[in-house]
Amino acid sequence: MVFHLAAVVSVVGDPTGMVWKVNVDGAQNAAEAALERGVRRFVHCSSAHAFDIESCGPSLDEDGPVRSDSTPRSMTARSTRVSSVCAR
């Protein structure tokens, strides 16, 4: 079992590209490495910012609706949304 917990949070955007590299490329690399090695369970811990909170109702889990491309307002929200989609 692999737990992927790495992430970068930014409230000022992503001027160096590090948020995207860690949150999206890192999640994809970790998932691909787990698949290549035959790992049976990959747990990707994301952020509530990846989900469409208004559509989730009173609770949120991994089956909740992911935000659309136009919804996220911050780079952290955009990158965690994309990493969550990649990990599925």
Steps between C-alpha positions, in 0.01 A plus 500: 500500500624847414380821665567812293488802731734751336361839399587866479247764605523852359282806543710707258473290186778290352772733370769228499281209390574310822134466605412328172819288498439365850120476505436371149822357356601355836164327550512361147858376545414334832191330353691377194785366715249317720336343193835396355591327825169319533377694803141394561382810685600863440357757740521857370428764764382816334319807622138602541586769245502230231129431545183684409402566861159645413398172331631266773226546754574460871796264457797458268690188400710383204188444288395865525473707182830656394495871417469596135793674327336838534415479872835498689625848584850426628793302363476271801135428419573446129800275562327287767200459270722375218703272727180347638376429149837344406500279807155361429 
